[in-house]
Amino acid sequence: MTPPHISIHSRVISEIEHHCRKQLPREGCGILAGQDCEITHFFPIPNQDQNPRSFSFDPQVFVHTLRRMRELHLSWLGILHSHPRTAPYPSRRDIHQWQYPNLTSWILSLHGNRPALSAFWIQNGRVIPVLYQVIADRTKNQRS
């Protein structure tokens, strides 16, 4: 079952964009974590694929990340990867290889003038778009 809503902090989106740009021309990837349905953390994981149109997590960093999330009492909410040259929609490979029906799949497209971030549920080969809310993070200049 999919949750009724999901949110992501704007700081997390900035971290995702920064990481994925550094990985060009390859896909960037990582894990999204938080509490309930609120994404508060992005954990970049090195992409061990040499193919610029696919990704796979470095296994050692992946295991370390899962441990770190447990230490921080965070829930694993999604997987992020980038599409350097295509739209932010799951490819056939993304759909076929997806093994996490209880997690959201996030794709950052770096194609075009501005990055575009999309989220999906992928369940039994079906792609279901997810509407999400961006939570503005407070800056040091804002008062509590």
Backbone hydrogen bonds, N-H to C=O, Kabsch-Sander energy under -0.5 kcal/mol:
donor,donor_aa,acceptor,acceptor_aa,energy
7,S,37,C,-2.6
8,I,133,Q,-2.4
9,H,39,I,-1.8
10,S,135,I,-2.9
12,V,9,H,-0.5
13,I,9,H,-1.6
14,S,10,S,-2.1
15,E,11,R,-2.1
16,I,12,V,-2.4
17,E,13,I,-2.6
18,H,14,S,-2.4
19,H,15,E,-2.5
20,C,16,I,-2.8
21,R,17,E,-2.2
22,K,18,H,-1.7
23,Q,19,H,-1.0
24,L,20,C,-0.6
24,L,21,R,-0.9
26,R,23,Q,-2.0
27,E,54,S,-0.5
30,G,80,L,-2.0
31,I,43,F,-2.3
32,L,78,G,-2.9
33,A,41,H,-2.4
34,G,75,S,-2.0
35,Q,38,E,-1.5
38,E,35,Q,-2.9
39,I,7,S,-3.3
39,I,37,C,-0.6
40,T,33,A,-2.1
40,T,38,E,-0.6
41,H,33,A,-2.3
43,F,31,I,-2.9
45,I,29,C,-2.3
48,Q,46,P,-0.7
48,Q,56,S,-2.8
54,S,51,N,-1.3
58,D,46,P,-1.5
62,F,58,D,-2.4
63,V,59,P,-2.2
64,H,60,Q,-2.2
65,T,61,V,-2.6
66,L,62,F,-2.2
67,R,63,V,-2.0
68,R,64,H,-2.4
69,M,65,T,-2.6
70,R,66,L,-1.9
71,E,67,R,-2.3
72,L,68,R,-1.8
73,H,70,R,-1.2
74,L,69,M,-2.8
75,S,34,G,-3.5
77,L,32,L,-2.4
77,L,75,S,-0.7
78,G,32,L,-1.9
79,I,104,T,-2.3
80,L,30,G,-2.6
81,H,106,W,-2.0
82,S,28,G,-1.9
83,H,108,L,-2.8
89,Y,87,A,-2.1
95,I,91,S,-2.3
96,H,92,R,-3.0
97,Q,93,R,-2.6
98,W,94,D,-0.7
98,W,95,I,-0.7
103,L,100,Y,-2.1
104,T,77,L,-2.3
105,S,120,F,-3.0
106,W,79,I,-3.3
106,W,104,T,-0.6
107,I,118,S,-2.7
108,L,81,H,-1.8
109,S,107,I,-0.6
109,S,116,A,-3.3
110,L,83,H,-2.0
110,L,108,L,-0.5
111,H,83,H,-0.5
111,H,86,T,-0.5
116,A,109,S,-2.0
118,S,107,I,-2.4
119,A,130,V,-0.5
120,F,105,S,-2.1
121,W,128,I,-2.7
122,I,103,L,-0.5
123,Q,121,W,-0.6
123,Q,126,R,-2.1
126,R,123,Q,-2.2
128,I,121,W,-3.1
128,I,126,R,-0.6
130,V,119,A,-2.7
133,Q,6,I,-2.1
135,I,8,I,-2.6
135,I,133,Q,-0.6
136,A,134,V,-0.6
142,Q,139,T,-1.2
